[in-house]
Amino acid sequence: MTTSIFLSTPLQANDSHLHLGHGLHTLGLLRWILEQTGPADVSMTTFSTSEEFLCGFHRLRRNGLVRHALLVADVKAARKTVHLDTLVRNCFDELFLLPNHSKILIVKSRVLDVVVLTSQNQTYGDRAEQTFISTDPKLVHDAEVQLKLLTDKYNPIINKALAENVQP
């Protein structure tokens, strides 16, 4: 399945979608979802992020497509991106740094709730990645519960400099 065919199928056409291949990145996928859901709350986990992703995510927020945003990122990987502190604080209302390798995206809107399980970090590369998208309410709920169980063990870093919380 090519990316163009994958992204041409509306979310509501099926309760699940699967993609394995090149060219589908987290930011483009999130934009595609938000175009169908309208403004939404976004929760995501990643091992690592990038300036390109954060700039694009900030544009989505500025355009009113993201109402509330939560990010769980890996504490060790965050040491390498401490220079992105200002961008991270402008993008996310809640930030959790913890041992993490998961890549999950949860989008909650008035129109449709979506969960994405992917191998793709918030970086850009030319490796094949897998992505599973579901609008099944039970899967979305299960992902939310599991994310809450994960974050309940840690204190969020809100509007604090990453440099204060992550020592190289």
N, C-alpha and C positions, 0 to 999 in steps of 0.2 A: 504494500500500500504506500503510495507517495504522500508526502506532506500535503500537497494541494488537494488531493482527494479527501484525505483525513479532515482537513480544516473546512472543507466545503459541506460536510455533513453537520447539520445543526445538532446541538446538544440534545434537544428534545426529540430528535428522530429515533434515538435508541437510549436505553438507560445505561449503556456502557459503550466505550470506544477504546480501541487498542491500537497503538502505533509502535512499531519497531523499525528504526532506521535513522537516517541522518536528517539534519535540517530543522528539527522541531526543538525550539528552545523555550525555557520556562517563561520568559517575559512575553514572547509572542503568543504562547499558549494562554497565559493569563489575560492578555489583551483580548484574544478571541473569545474567551469565556465571558469577560466583563461586557463585551459588545452584545452578548446575548442575555445577560442577567441584569444589566444596569448596575447602579451603585451597589456595592457589597462590602461586607466585612471579610477580610482576607487574613487567614492564618497560614503560616508556612514554616516548614523545616528544611534545612539545607546543611550540608557539610561546609560549603564555602560560597561566598558571594563575590560579586565583581562591581567595579565602578560602572560598567555599562548597564548591568542589571539595575543597580540602585538609581541611576539617572532616569532610566525608563520607568521604573516603578514610581519615582517621584513625579514624573509627568502624569501618570495615571491618577495619582492622588490629587495633584493640582487641577486636573480636569474633572474632579469630582466622582471618579469611578470607584475609588477606594474610600470607604467611610472610616473604618478602623483597621489597623494592621498590627499583627503579631508575628514576630520572627523568632524561631529557635535556630541557633547556629552552633557549630562546634567551637568549643572554647579554644582548642589548640589552633584550629584554622583561623580563628579571629585574631590571633597574634600576628598573622601575616597581613591582615587587612585593617590594622588599627588606624591607618591613615584615612580610612573611609568613615571615621567616626561621625563627622558632621552630616554626611549623606545618610547614614543609618538612622541618626536621630531625627532627621527630617522626613524619613520614610515611615518609621514604625512607632506606634504608640507603646508597644511592649516588646522588650528584647530579652531573650533568655540565652545565656551562654552556658553550655553544658556538653558533656561528652555525647556527640550526636553524629550519626552518619545517614540518618533518614532524610528522604526528600518527599515531603507531602505538601499538598496545597489544598486548603479548604476555603471555598467561596460560599458565603451565606448572603442571599439577597431576598428581596420580597417576591421575586419571580421564580427563582430556582436555586437550589443548593447543589454544590458540586464538590466532589473530592477527586484529587489527582494523586496517583502514586507513580513515581517516576525514578529513574536512575540519574536524571539530569540535575546537576548542581545549578546554581545561579551564575554560571560561567559559560563561556562559549568555546566550543571545541569542535573537532570534526569526527568525533567518535559516534558510533551508533548508540542510540539510547532507546530505552523502552518507556512507554507512557501508557498508563491505564486511567481512564476517566470514567467516573460513574455519577449519575444523578439519583441513584437508589437511596431513598431516605435512610434506610437502615445502615448502609455503608457510610454515609456522611455522618450520621450520629455516632457510629462506632469509632470513626476517626477522631471526632471531636472529644469523645470520652477518653480515648487513649492519649491524645495530645494533652488533655487536662491532667491526667494521671502523671504524665511525664513532667509537665511544668510545675505541678504542685510541689515537687521535691526541691525546687529552686526558687530563689527570689528574682523577680524581674529587674532588669537594669532599665530604668525609665529616665530619659533625659539626663543621663550621666555620660561622661566621656568614656569611651571604651578604654582609653589609655589609663584611666583610674582603676579599671576593673580587670584588665588583662595585662599581666606582666610578661614581657618578652623572655 
